[in-house]
Amino acid sequence: KSLPLHCVVESVHSLHAFLTIDSRQPWKRRPNIETDSYVIIAAATPWSEIVQTALQRLGYSQEVANTARGSLIIKHWKPLPLEQISDNPAIPVSGILGDR
């Protein structure tokens, strides 16, 4: 069994890059959206590996995938960091997002 995920990948610039662009308003710059696509994730994928798995399926390197962070966004709600959703990193993706 598998689940489709809508993935939006944004690049994050360093503080130094923001300050050299405009020192008066360093955080006004919009994020750079690199990818807006869907991936299929195996329902048994551990929750703690969802970001790395999705990024690898989108063609990103292992190095990029290992340093990435993810958030769950539902409609107009504030994004929720994935590590705050479950205390059990081994719970499968289906246990959180899927139909049982």
C-alpha positions in Angstrom: 0.0 0.0 0.0 1.2 3.5 -0.7 0.2 7.1 -0.2 0.5 10.2 -2.5 2.1 13.3 -1.0 2.0 16.8 -2.3 5.6 18.1 -1.9 6.7 21.7 -2.1 10.4 22.1 -1.8 11.7 25.6 -0.9 15.3 26.7 -0.7 16.3 28.5 2.5 19.0 31.1 2.3 21.5 31.7 5.0 21.3 34.7 7.3 24.5 36.0 5.7 22.9 35.9 2.2 19.8 37.7 3.5 21.9 40.5 5.1 24.0 41.1 2.0 20.9 41.4 -0.2 19.2 44.1 1.9 20.4 45.0 5.3 17.4 47.1 6.1 14.8 44.4 5.6 16.6 41.1 5.6 13.6 38.8 6.1 11.2 40.3 3.5 12.5 38.1 0.7 10.1 35.4 -0.5 11.2 31.8 -0.4 12.5 30.2 -3.6 10.2 27.3 -4.6 12.3 24.7 -6.3 9.8 21.9 -6.8 6.0 21.6 -6.5 5.1 18.0 -7.3 3.7 14.7 -6.0 5.4 11.6 -4.9 4.2 8.1 -3.9 5.4 7.0 -0.4 5.2 3.4 0.8 2.7 3.3 3.7 5.2 1.4 5.8 7.8 4.2 5.5 8.8 5.3 9.1 7.5 8.8 9.9 11.0 10.0 10.7 12.1 9.2 7.1 9.3 10.8 5.2 11.2 13.9 4.2 14.3 12.1 3.0 12.2 9.5 1.1 10.2 12.1 -0.6 13.2 14.2 -1.6 15.0 11.2 -3.0 12.0 10.3 -5.1 12.0 13.9 -6.4 15.6 13.4 -7.5 17.5 15.3 -4.7 20.8 14.0 -3.5 21.2 12.0 -0.2 23.2 14.9 1.2 20.4 17.4 0.5 17.8 15.0 1.8 19.6 14.4 5.1 19.8 18.1 5.9 16.2 18.9 4.9 13.3 19.6 7.3 9.7 19.2 6.6 6.3 20.6 7.7 2.8 19.4 7.4 0.4 22.0 6.0 -3.3 21.6 6.0 -5.2 24.2 4.1 -4.8 27.6 5.8 -3.4 26.3 9.1 0.0 27.3 10.4 2.7 24.8 9.2 3.5 22.1 11.8 7.0 20.7 11.9 7.0 17.0 11.2 9.0 16.2 14.4 6.2 17.7 16.5 3.5 15.3 15.1 4.6 12.1 16.7 6.9 11.1 19.6 7.4 7.7 18.0 9.8 8.1 15.0 9.2 4.4 13.9 5.5 4.8 13.4 4.7 4.2 9.8 3.4 7.0 7.5 0.1 5.1 7.2 -0.4 5.4 11.0 -0.5 9.2 10.7 -1.7 10.0 7.2 -3.4 6.9 6.0 -6.7 5.1 6.4 -6.4 2.1 8.6 
